[in-house]
Amino acid sequence: MAAESSEESQPLHGSIYENDQEVIEEAVRMLRELDDTPLHQMTPLFYQHGYEELRLLTLELLRILGSDPKA
């Protein structure tokens, strides 16, 4: 297993994620979970909660890509 760079292994300031790799893994996990949700479970609450989680993850992914989503 390759060693992580010091930047990737440091906790992210103001984030619930430990490092950038964890953000990416969470995004992949969430998309897989949304794809695997049966139709009968896709309620308005499901969409509201899913939107909020995706919005927060998208902000983290934009940060990783070097974009300032708050600009």
Backbone as numpy.savetxt, mean C-alpha at the origin, in Angstrom:
# Nx Ny Nz CAx CAy CAz Cx Cy Cz
19.79 -14.61 0.25 18.95 -13.43 0.25 19.84 -12.19 0.25
19.55 -11.25 -0.64 20.35 -10.04 -0.75 20.06 -9.12 0.41
21.09 -8.41 0.85 20.93 -7.47 1.96 20.16 -6.25 1.47
19.27 -5.75 2.32 18.53 -4.54 1.98 19.43 -3.33 2.15
19.19 -2.29 1.35 19.94 -1.06 1.54 19.49 -0.43 2.85
20.30 0.44 3.40 19.97 1.05 4.68 18.67 1.85 4.59
18.40 2.48 3.44 17.18 3.25 3.27 15.96 2.34 3.32
16.03 1.18 2.68 14.90 0.27 2.64 14.64 -0.37 3.99
15.65 -0.51 4.82 15.48 -1.21 6.08 15.08 -0.27 7.22
15.09 1.03 6.99 14.73 1.99 8.03 13.22 2.18 8.06
12.63 2.31 9.26 11.20 2.61 9.34 10.91 3.94 8.64
9.77 4.01 7.99 9.39 5.21 7.26 8.73 6.20 8.20
9.19 7.46 8.17 8.64 8.50 9.03 7.17 8.74 8.69
6.29 8.65 9.68 4.88 8.92 9.48 4.14 7.83 8.73
4.69 6.66 8.66 4.08 5.56 7.91 3.86 4.37 8.84
2.85 3.57 8.52 2.63 2.34 9.27 3.52 1.22 8.76
4.21 1.46 7.65 5.05 0.45 7.03 6.50 0.60 7.47
7.18 -0.51 7.60 8.58 -0.51 8.03 9.53 -0.03 6.94
9.21 -0.35 5.68 10.10 0.02 4.57 9.33 0.00 3.26
9.97 0.45 2.19 9.33 0.54 0.89 8.89 -0.82 0.37
9.68 -1.84 0.59 9.32 -3.18 0.12 8.02 -3.65 0.76
7.82 -3.31 2.02 6.58 -3.69 2.71 5.38 -2.98 2.08
5.54 -1.74 1.64 4.47 -1.00 0.97 4.08 -1.73 -0.32
5.09 -2.10 -1.10 4.85 -2.78 -2.37 4.17 -4.13 -2.14
4.64 -4.88 -1.16 4.03 -6.18 -0.87 2.58 -6.01 -0.41
2.31 -4.97 0.36 0.94 -4.73 0.82 0.03 -4.35 -0.35
0.54 -3.57 -1.30 -0.24 -3.21 -2.48 -0.60 -4.45 -3.29
0.36 -5.33 -3.48 0.11 -6.58 -4.22 -0.90 -7.44 -3.48
-0.74 -7.55 -2.15 -1.66 -8.35 -1.35 -3.08 -7.79 -1.42
-3.20 -6.47 -1.32 -4.51 -5.85 -1.34 -5.21 -6.04 -2.68
-4.48 -5.86 -3.77 -5.08 -6.07 -5.09 -5.54 -7.51 -5.26
-4.74 -8.45 -4.79 -5.10 -9.87 -4.87 -6.37 -10.13 -4.05
-6.43 -9.54 -2.85 -7.59 -9.71 -1.97 -8.85 -9.12 -2.61
-8.73 -7.93 -3.20 -9.87 -7.32 -3.87 -10.33 -8.16 -5.06
-9.40 -8.68 -5.82 -9.73 -9.53 -6.97 -10.43 -10.82 -6.54
-10.10 -11.32 -5.37 -10.64 -12.60 -4.90 -11.94 -12.45 -4.10
-12.44 -11.23 -3.96 -13.67 -11.02 -3.19 -14.88 -11.46 -4.00
-15.71 -12.33 -3.42 -16.93 -12.77 -4.12 -17.90 -11.60 -4.33
-18.67 -11.65 -5.39 -19.60 -10.57 -5.73 -20.56 -10.25 -4.58
-21.05 -11.25 -3.89 -22.03 -11.00 -2.83 -21.43 -10.26 -1.62
-20.11 -10.16 -1.55 -19.46 -9.41 -0.46 -19.09 -7.98 -0.87
-19.36 -7.62 -2.11 -19.01 -6.29 -2.60 -20.13 -5.30 -2.28
-20.17 -4.89 -1.03 -21.18 -3.96 -0.53 -20.64 -2.53 -0.62
-21.51 -1.54 -0.38 -21.01 -0.15 -0.34 -19.89 0.03 0.70
-20.01 -0.64 1.84 -18.96 -0.55 2.86 -17.65 -1.16 2.36
-17.73 -2.27 1.62 -16.56 -2.90 1.01 -15.84 -1.89 0.11
-16.61 -1.19 -0.75 -16.00 -0.23 -1.67 -15.44 0.98 -0.93
-16.14 1.46 0.09 -15.64 2.61 0.86 -14.34 2.26 1.56
-14.31 1.12 2.21 -13.09 0.70 2.92 -11.96 0.43 1.93
-12.27 -0.26 0.84 -11.25 -0.55 -0.17 -10.67 0.71 -0.78
-11.54 1.71 -1.04 -11.06 2.97 -1.60 -10.08 3.64 -0.65
-10.43 3.72 0.63 -9.55 4.38 1.59 -8.20 3.67 1.69
-8.22 2.35 1.73 -6.95 1.60 1.79 -6.13 1.82 0.54
-6.76 1.77 -0.63 -6.03 2.00 -1.88 -5.50 3.43 -1.98
-6.27 4.39 -1.49 -5.82 5.79 -1.52 -4.55 5.96 -0.69
-4.54 5.40 0.51 -3.36 5.50 1.37 -2.15 4.79 0.76
-2.39 3.61 0.19 -1.29 2.89 -0.45 -0.77 3.62 -1.68
-1.67 4.24 -2.43 -1.25 4.99 -3.62 -0.36 6.17 -3.22
-0.70 6.85 -2.12 0.15 7.94 -1.64 1.54 7.42 -1.28
1.61 6.26 -0.63 2.91 5.66 -0.29 3.68 5.28 -1.55
2.99 4.71 -2.53 3.67 4.32 -3.78 4.17 5.55 -4.53
3.39 6.62 -4.54 3.85 7.86 -5.17 5.10 8.41 -4.48
5.13 8.31 -3.14 6.32 8.75 -2.40 7.53 7.93 -2.82
7.36 6.61 -2.94 8.45 5.74 -3.35 8.98 6.14 -4.73
8.05 6.52 -5.61 8.43 6.91 -6.98 9.00 8.32 -7.06
9.05 9.02 -5.93 9.67 10.34 -5.91 8.71 11.48 -6.18
7.43 11.22 -6.14 6.45 12.27 -6.37 5.90 12.75 -5.03
5.60 14.03 -4.94 5.03 14.58 -3.72 3.53 14.71 -3.94
2.76 13.75 -3.43 1.30 13.78 -3.67 0.60 14.95 -3.01
1.24 15.63 -2.08 0.63 16.75 -1.40 0.96 18.08 -2.07
1.76 18.05 -3.13 2.17 19.28 -3.81 1.06 19.80 -4.72
